[in-house]
Amino acid sequence: MSKHDKTEAPTPKKKREARRKGQIARSQDLVTWSQMYAVAAVLPSAIGRAGGTLRDVTTRMGNLIAKPDADQALALLSHGTLQTMLAVLPVSLVVLGIGLVGNLAQTGLLLSGHGLKPKFDRINPVKGLKKLLSPQSAWEAAKVLLRTSILAGVAIPPVQRIATEIMEMGHPDTDTILAVIGRDGLGILRNTALAGLVLALVDYGLQKRRVMKGMMMTKQEVKDEHKQSDGDPHMKAAIRGRQAEMSRNRMMSEIPTATAVIVNPTHVAVAIRYEPGRSAPIVVAKGRGAVALRIREEAERHRVPIMQDIPLARGLYAACDLGQEIPVEMYEAVARVLAVIMALKAAA
């Protein structure tokens, strides 16, 4: 089968099977660079809060050194730890939230143990070598080199500019160096993360295209899947036969409650039941041929009156479904039959 024969889009079943096997497009770089970009956005406020906490703790520590007190030392330690955690908390929440949302957006809620099944092909050195020398591996290596080159092109010039600026200062103190790095470092992080995010989006789009191309199907595969989904015709016929038999059995169980069975005389049989308070009798059983014979036999066994009326039997069989009241135009004919039955019962 040639890959050129696969011209049909994958069916929903094909997509579900591929998803169950883990064959879906995903990019961890997309999540990682999104986290870095978000961190670059929230980090200044976290650093500002942490710096304020550090200055406060340093000042109080100086006072504590002048007048040592164990309780105040423990209180200061608890205060510093708590404030530091609160400063770091927004960054942690952003990283965690983007990690969850990013992975769910790519793969959805995917719970499958297919990847945990042992496969001896994975330790086959021949297949491993073929995979290592495959076009896909070459593309992955080229992709890594391209990504590294682009990120280096974005990050290295600003770093060189910062180094040059610091060297031109002569002998700056530590605070000045940290101020310069803090001023431009976040910009470098943000620009690098943005470039990495763009590359990750392109990579994700290429992966999705490759996965969809790998799931393409031939016309014959689509036909076979539809045939399999529809089921085996012989099995479906057997199921329909079983359902019809169950329906007939339920119908036969209603005959003992019938008021009369109207026949024609052997080809058609319709059992009706009249209940006081109802507007009209209802049809509880009907049939032709062998089913009509079974209705007659059940009626005789349970002593249900059998009345021969060819036009009425045919009319009821054609006009009424099971459980349905007889139509108005047949009220008079059915009433005559019921009157005869009641007269016979009264005479008996």
Backbone torsions as a table, in degrees:
resi	resn	phi	psi	omega
1	MET	NA	121.9	-179.2
2	SER	-83.6	148.8	178.4
3	LYS	-65.6	-20.8	178.8
4	HIS	-72.5	-16.5	177.8
5	ASP	-77.1	-17.2	-177.7
6	LYS	-84.6	86.9	-175.7
7	THR	-109.0	-6.1	-174.4
8	GLU	-99.2	141.6	177.0
9	ALA	-65.5	146.8	-179.1
10	PRO	-63.1	140.9	178.1
11	THR	-77.0	163.3	176.3
12	PRO	-56.0	-36.4	178.7
13	LYS	-65.4	-42.0	178.4
14	LYS	-61.5	-41.4	179.1
15	LYS	-66.1	-39.5	178.8
16	ARG	-64.4	-42.8	179.5
17	GLU	-64.0	-42.3	178.9
18	ALA	-64.5	-38.6	178.7
19	ARG	-66.1	-40.0	179.2
20	ARG	-63.8	-32.3	179.0
21	LYS	-85.4	0.3	179.2
22	GLY	83.3	12.6	-179.2
23	GLN	-87.6	75.0	-178.6
24	ILE	-135.9	156.1	179.5
25	ALA	-77.2	132.3	176.7
26	ARG	-153.7	149.9	179.8
27	SER	-140.7	110.3	177.1
28	GLN	-68.6	-28.7	177.6
29	ASP	-61.1	-34.8	179.8
30	LEU	-60.9	-41.6	178.3
31	VAL	-70.0	-45.1	-175.8
32	THR	-62.1	-47.5	-179.0
33	TRP	-69.6	-32.0	174.9
34	SER	-64.1	-41.5	177.6
35	GLN	-63.0	-42.7	-179.7
36	MET	-64.2	-40.6	179.9
37	TYR	-65.4	-40.7	178.5
38	ALA	-67.0	-39.0	178.0
39	VAL	-61.5	-41.7	178.3
40	ALA	-60.7	-28.3	-179.3
41	ALA	-79.1	-37.3	-175.2
42	VAL	-97.8	-11.1	-176.0
43	LEU	-64.6	-38.4	179.7
44	PRO	-55.9	-44.5	-179.9
45	SER	-66.0	-37.1	178.5
46	ALA	-65.9	-41.8	178.7
47	ILE	-65.3	-40.7	178.1
48	GLY	-61.0	-43.5	179.6
49	ARG	-68.2	-41.4	179.5
50	ALA	-65.8	-37.6	177.4
51	GLY	-64.4	-41.4	177.0
52	GLY	-62.0	-40.7	177.7
53	THR	-63.5	-41.2	-179.5
54	LEU	-64.1	-42.8	178.7
55	ARG	-63.5	-41.7	179.9
56	ASP	-64.4	-44.5	-179.8
57	VAL	-65.2	-39.7	179.9
58	THR	-63.1	-43.4	179.3
59	THR	-62.8	-46.6	-178.7
60	ARG	-68.7	-29.0	178.3
61	MET	-68.8	-37.2	176.6
62	GLY	-61.9	-42.0	177.5
63	ASN	-66.2	-35.0	-178.8
64	LEU	-70.2	-33.8	177.9
65	ILE	-66.6	-36.4	178.8
66	ALA	-67.1	-38.0	179.2
67	LYS	-130.5	85.5	-176.9
68	PRO	-61.5	139.4	176.4
69	ASP	-154.1	121.8	-175.0
70	ALA	-62.9	-42.7	-178.7
71	ASP	-64.3	-42.8	178.9
72	GLN	-66.9	-33.0	178.3
73	ALA	-65.0	-44.5	177.8
74	LEU	-64.5	-40.1	178.7
75	ALA	-64.1	-40.3	178.7
76	LEU	-65.5	-39.7	178.2
77	LEU	-63.1	-44.1	178.8
78	SER	-63.9	-42.3	-179.9
79	HIS	-63.0	-45.7	-179.1
80	GLY	-64.2	-41.8	179.5
81	THR	-63.8	-45.8	-178.8
82	LEU	-62.7	-45.9	-178.3
83	GLN	-66.1	-35.8	177.2
84	THR	-65.5	-42.5	177.8
85	MET	-62.7	-40.3	179.2
86	LEU	-66.8	-31.9	178.2
87	ALA	-70.7	-36.9	-177.8
88	VAL	-82.5	-22.3	-174.0
89	LEU	-55.3	-46.1	179.8
90	PRO	-58.9	-39.2	179.6
91	VAL	-64.5	-43.4	179.9
92	SER	-63.5	-42.2	-180.0
93	LEU	-65.2	-39.1	178.7
94	VAL	-64.1	-45.0	-179.9
95	VAL	-62.7	-45.3	-179.6
96	LEU	-64.9	-46.0	-178.2
97	GLY	-62.6	-44.7	179.7
98	ILE	-66.5	-36.2	177.9
99	GLY	-61.0	-45.1	-179.7
100	LEU	-67.9	-49.8	-177.0
101	VAL	-64.5	-41.4	-178.7
102	GLY	-63.1	-43.7	-180.0
103	ASN	-70.9	-39.9	178.5
104	LEU	-66.3	-36.2	-179.8
105	ALA	-65.7	-32.2	-179.0
106	GLN	-83.0	-43.4	-172.0
107	THR	-114.5	-13.7	-173.8
108	GLY	70.3	-167.9	178.8
109	LEU	-84.0	94.5	-174.4
110	LEU	-108.1	110.7	177.1
111	LEU	-120.0	103.6	-177.3
112	SER	-147.0	135.9	177.2
113	GLY	-97.9	12.6	-176.8
114	HIS	-62.4	-38.2	-178.1
115	GLY	-72.1	-14.4	-179.7
116	LEU	-86.9	-11.5	-179.2
117	LYS	-69.1	135.0	179.5
118	PRO	-67.7	135.7	177.5
119	LYS	-129.6	119.0	-178.4
120	PHE	-70.5	-17.6	177.3
121	ASP	-63.2	-25.1	-177.4
122	ARG	-69.7	-24.3	-179.8
123	ILE	-105.2	10.7	177.0
124	ASN	-78.3	114.7	-175.9
125	PRO	-64.6	-32.0	-179.5
126	VAL	-65.9	-48.0	179.4
127	LYS	-67.0	-33.7	177.3
128	GLY	-64.4	-40.0	178.4
129	LEU	-67.2	-40.3	178.0
130	LYS	-62.5	-40.4	179.7
131	LYS	-66.9	-37.1	-179.9
132	LEU	-65.6	-33.6	-177.9
133	LEU	-98.3	12.2	-177.3
134	SER	-78.0	160.1	176.2
135	PRO	-58.3	-32.2	179.5
136	GLN	-64.2	-41.8	178.3
137	SER	-65.0	-40.6	177.3
138	ALA	-61.6	-40.3	178.5
139	TRP	-65.9	-40.1	178.7
140	GLU	-63.0	-41.7	178.9
141	ALA	-65.0	-43.4	178.5
142	ALA	-63.3	-36.0	179.9
143	LYS	-65.8	-40.3	178.3
144	VAL	-63.8	-44.3	179.5
145	LEU	-63.4	-42.4	180.0
146	LEU	-64.0	-45.4	-179.8
147	ARG	-62.9	-43.3	180.0
148	THR	-63.1	-40.6	-179.4
149	SER	-64.8	-43.5	-178.6
150	ILE	-66.9	-44.9	-179.5
151	LEU	-65.2	-38.1	177.1
152	ALA	-64.4	-39.9	178.3
153	GLY	-63.7	-29.5	178.9
154	VAL	-81.1	-38.6	-170.8
155	ALA	-90.7	-36.8	-171.5
156	ILE	-66.2	-45.9	-179.1
157	PRO	-57.0	-45.9	177.4
158	PRO	-61.9	-37.8	179.1
159	VAL	-64.2	-41.4	177.7
160	GLN	-63.9	-37.0	179.1
161	ARG	-65.7	-40.9	178.1
162	ILE	-63.9	-43.4	-179.7
163	ALA	-63.0	-41.2	178.9
164	THR	-63.9	-42.0	-180.0
165	GLU	-62.6	-40.8	-179.7
166	ILE	-67.9	-40.8	-179.5
167	MET	-66.3	-33.3	179.5
168	GLU	-71.9	-15.1	178.1
169	MET	-74.4	-14.5	-177.9
170	GLY	91.1	-101.1	-179.6
171	HIS	-126.9	71.1	-178.9
172	PRO	-71.4	154.2	176.7
173	ASP	-80.4	173.5	-176.4
174	THR	-62.0	-40.8	-178.7
175	ASP	-61.7	-39.3	179.7
176	THR	-66.3	-43.0	178.9
177	ILE	-61.5	-46.1	179.8
178	LEU	-63.6	-34.5	179.2
179	ALA	-66.1	-43.0	179.4
180	VAL	-64.9	-45.5	-179.9
181	ILE	-63.9	-43.3	179.0
182	GLY	-65.0	-33.5	-178.9
183	ARG	-68.4	-44.2	-175.5
184	ASP	-99.8	-18.4	-176.2
185	GLY	-63.9	-41.5	-179.9
186	LEU	-65.8	-34.9	176.8
187	GLY	-64.7	-41.0	177.2
188	ILE	-62.9	-44.6	179.6
189	LEU	-61.5	-42.3	-178.4
190	ARG	-66.8	-45.0	-179.6
191	ASN	-67.0	-39.4	178.9
192	THR	-65.3	-43.2	179.5
193	ALA	-64.3	-37.2	179.5
194	LEU	-65.8	-42.7	177.6
195	ALA	-64.1	-43.0	178.0
196	GLY	-63.6	-35.7	179.3
197	LEU	-66.1	-40.3	177.9
198	VAL	-63.8	-43.6	178.2
199	LEU	-63.3	-39.6	180.0
200	ALA	-65.9	-37.5	177.6
201	LEU	-64.3	-41.8	177.4
202	VAL	-63.3	-43.3	179.9
203	ASP	-63.1	-40.8	179.3
204	TYR	-64.0	-41.3	177.6
205	GLY	-62.6	-40.0	178.1
206	LEU	-67.5	-39.7	178.0
207	GLN	-62.9	-43.6	-179.1
208	LYS	-63.8	-39.7	178.1
209	ARG	-64.5	-40.7	-179.9
210	ARG	-66.6	-40.9	179.6
211	VAL	-65.1	-44.1	179.0
212	MET	-64.1	-37.9	178.6
213	LYS	-66.4	-36.9	178.4
214	GLY	-68.7	-22.5	180.0
215	MET	-91.9	-1.5	179.6
216	MET	-57.2	149.1	-173.7
217	MET	-125.0	156.7	173.0
218	THR	-83.3	164.5	178.1
219	LYS	-61.1	-37.2	-179.5
220	GLN	-67.1	-38.8	178.5
221	GLU	-63.5	-39.3	178.1
222	VAL	-64.7	-43.4	179.0
223	LYS	-63.2	-43.9	-179.7
224	ASP	-63.2	-38.1	-179.7
225	GLU	-67.7	-41.4	177.8
226	HIS	-63.0	-40.6	179.2
227	LYS	-63.6	-41.4	179.5
228	GLN	-67.7	-37.7	179.4
229	SER	-67.4	-38.4	179.7
230	ASP	-68.6	-26.6	178.4
231	GLY	97.6	163.6	178.8
232	ASP	-68.4	126.1	-179.8
233	PRO	-57.6	-38.2	179.5
234	HIS	-65.8	-40.3	178.3
235	MET	-66.0	-41.2	179.2
236	LYS	-63.6	-39.5	178.2
237	ALA	-64.7	-39.1	178.3
238	ALA	-64.6	-39.9	179.1
239	ILE	-65.4	-42.5	178.4
240	ARG	-63.7	-39.2	177.7
241	GLY	-63.0	-41.6	179.1
242	ARG	-65.1	-40.5	178.3
243	GLN	-63.9	-40.8	178.8
244	ALA	-64.6	-39.6	178.7
245	GLU	-64.1	-41.8	177.9
246	MET	-64.1	-39.5	178.8
247	SER	-64.6	-40.5	178.1
248	ARG	-64.7	-40.7	179.3
249	ASN	-62.2	-41.5	177.4
250	ARG	-63.7	-38.2	179.9
251	MET	-65.4	-42.6	-179.5
252	MET	-64.3	-31.2	-179.8
253	SER	-69.4	-15.0	178.7
254	GLU	-87.2	-16.0	-174.3
255	ILE	-62.4	-39.0	179.1
256	PRO	-58.9	-22.4	-179.9
257	THR	-91.6	0.3	-176.9
258	ALA	-73.5	153.0	176.4
259	THR	-86.0	-34.8	-179.6
260	ALA	-160.1	157.5	173.2
261	VAL	-120.6	122.9	-177.8
262	ILE	-103.5	127.0	-171.8
263	VAL	-124.4	173.1	-173.2
264	ASN	-143.8	71.6	-51.8
265	PRO	-73.0	-20.1	179.8
266	THR	-126.1	-18.6	-174.7
267	HIS	-82.0	-30.0	-176.9
268	VAL	-131.2	141.1	176.0
269	ALA	-143.7	133.0	179.1
270	VAL	-132.5	122.9	178.5
271	ALA	-99.1	130.2	179.1
272	ILE	-121.5	153.0	178.0
273	ARG	-130.5	130.0	177.4
274	TYR	-110.7	127.3	178.7
275	GLU	-118.0	128.4	178.1
276	PRO	-56.4	136.4	-178.9
277	GLY	101.1	-20.5	177.1
278	ARG	-85.8	155.0	-178.5
279	SER	-73.6	-28.5	-178.1
280	ALA	-157.7	158.6	175.5
281	PRO	-64.8	158.3	177.3
282	ILE	-118.4	155.1	177.7
283	VAL	-87.9	121.6	-178.8
284	VAL	-105.8	-16.2	178.4
285	ALA	-160.6	147.5	175.2
286	LYS	-159.1	155.0	-179.4
287	GLY	-175.7	167.6	177.6
288	ARG	-125.3	155.4	174.4
289	GLY	60.1	-123.1	-176.7
290	ALA	-63.2	-36.3	179.1
291	VAL	-66.7	-39.2	177.3
292	ALA	-62.5	-39.3	177.7
293	LEU	-62.8	-41.7	178.2
294	ARG	-64.2	-37.5	178.0
295	ILE	-62.9	-43.1	178.5
296	ARG	-62.3	-43.4	-178.6
297	GLU	-63.9	-43.1	178.6
298	GLU	-64.0	-39.7	-179.9
299	ALA	-64.7	-41.7	178.7
300	GLU	-65.8	-38.7	-177.7
301	ARG	-67.0	-33.3	-178.9
302	HIS	-102.4	12.7	175.5
303	ARG	57.4	42.2	173.8
304	VAL	-89.5	128.8	-178.1
305	PRO	-57.0	137.6	178.5
306	ILE	-115.8	121.3	-177.6
307	MET	-117.4	133.4	179.2
308	GLN	-94.2	118.9	177.0
309	ASP	-151.8	97.0	-171.2
310	ILE	-60.5	-52.6	-178.9
311	PRO	-62.0	-40.8	-177.6
312	LEU	-67.6	-42.3	179.2
313	ALA	-60.8	-46.5	179.2
314	ARG	-64.4	-41.1	-179.1
315	GLY	-64.8	-45.6	178.7
316	LEU	-63.4	-40.4	-178.8
317	TYR	-62.8	-40.2	-176.9
318	ALA	-78.5	-32.0	-170.1
319	ALA	-94.6	-22.2	-169.5
320	CYS	-117.4	142.5	169.3
321	ASP	-98.7	168.2	179.5
322	LEU	-63.3	135.4	179.8
323	GLY	81.5	1.5	-177.0
324	GLN	-97.9	144.4	176.4
325	GLU	-72.0	150.5	179.8
326	ILE	-69.0	148.1	-179.2
327	PRO	-68.2	159.2	-175.2
328	VAL	-60.5	-37.5	-175.9
329	GLU	-67.5	-11.5	179.0
330	MET	-105.7	3.7	-179.6
331	TYR	-55.2	-48.2	-173.4
332	GLU	-64.4	-44.8	-178.9
333	ALA	-63.8	-42.2	180.0
334	VAL	-69.1	-35.6	179.4
335	ALA	-63.5	-38.1	177.4
336	ARG	-63.3	-41.5	178.8
337	VAL	-63.2	-46.5	-179.6
338	LEU	-63.9	-35.7	179.0
339	ALA	-64.9	-42.4	177.6
340	VAL	-60.8	-44.6	-179.1
341	ILE	-61.6	-45.1	-179.6
342	MET	-64.4	-37.1	178.4
343	ALA	-64.9	-42.5	178.1
344	LEU	-62.8	-42.7	179.3
345	LYS	-64.8	-38.2	179.8
346	ALA	-66.1	-39.0	178.9
347	ALA	-67.5	-37.2	179.9
348	ALA	-67.2	NA	NA
